[in-house]
Amino acid sequence: MKTHGREAGLHAVVVDVIDRAYVLIDGAAVRRRRCNIKHLVPIPEKFDIVKGADSDDVLAAVKSAGMMEKFENIVEVDL
């Protein structure tokens, strides 16, 4: 879940690790982009996708897990 920026409170999937500080994220309501790992909070769900999966594969994995509603809604962020 993102904690900073305009997408704070939205859930995203980590698609790839760029380096020690950044990952590539994607999601239903989150644009595919590079994100600082300090701006993310892990959630217990895990999806089986390949490294560097495209947006369609990410959305298909979220839908098949029945979590689309969670990934489309904003969650309150308490820091």
Residue pairs with C-beta under 8 A, 6 or more apart in sequence:
1 9
1 10
1 11
1 12
1 40
1 41
1 43
1 75
1 77
2 8
2 9
2 10
2 11
2 12
2 25
2 30
2 35
2 39
2 40
3 9
3 39
3 40
3 41
3 77
3 79
4 36
4 39
5 39
7 29
7 30
7 31
8 77
9 74
9 75
9 76
9 77
10 27
10 29
10 30
10 71
10 74
10 75
11 27
11 28
11 29
11 30
11 43
11 70
11 71
11 75
12 25
12 26
12 27
12 30
12 35
12 40
12 71
13 25
13 26
13 27
13 47
13 49
13 58
13 61
13 62
14 23
14 24
14 25
14 40
15 23
15 24
15 25
15 26
15 32
15 49
15 51
15 52
15 53
15 58
16 23
16 24
16 51
16 52
17 23
17 24
18 24
18 34
21 36
21 37
21 38
22 34
22 35
22 36
22 37
23 34
23 35
23 37
23 40
24 32
24 33
24 34
24 35
24 52
25 32
25 33
25 34
25 35
25 40
26 32
26 53
26 55
26 58
27 58
27 62
27 71
28 59
28 62
28 68
28 71
28 72
29 71
29 72
29 73
29 74
32 55
45 65
45 67
47 58
47 61
47 62
47 65
48 61
49 57
49 58
49 61
50 57
53 61
59 68
62 68
62 71
